[in-house]
Amino acid sequence: MLREFLDRVVASVFAVDTTLLKLPTRGRRPIAEARQVAMYLAHVALGLSLTDVGQLFERDRTTVAHACKKIEDRRELPSFDTAIDLLERSIRMVQLTEAL
């Protein structure tokens, strides 16, 4: 359920098909980047450990660490940073709503 939620949210922002995010292969750059964002959000916005994110996305924890580093580096671009910030806020808002 959590994976599907993250995939839907990220896919809508990055205009990729959610089924492509679940493929075991890396895929084209936009797909790989969207998956990296989803892993980053699971780790940063939801506070999951790298190991837990890896299990959620069926990837090794080192792959998750690499994804998080790539996204952190890209956040230096203002437009990308704004998009990630909005995604983080949206996810945290959903978390708060579910907690009520």
Secondary structure, 3 states (H helix, E strand, C coil): CHHHHHHHHHHHHHCCCHHHHCCCCCCCHHHHHHHHHHHHHHHHCCCCCHHHHHHHHCCCHHHHHHHHHHHHHHCCCHHHHHHHHHHHHHHHHHHHHHHC
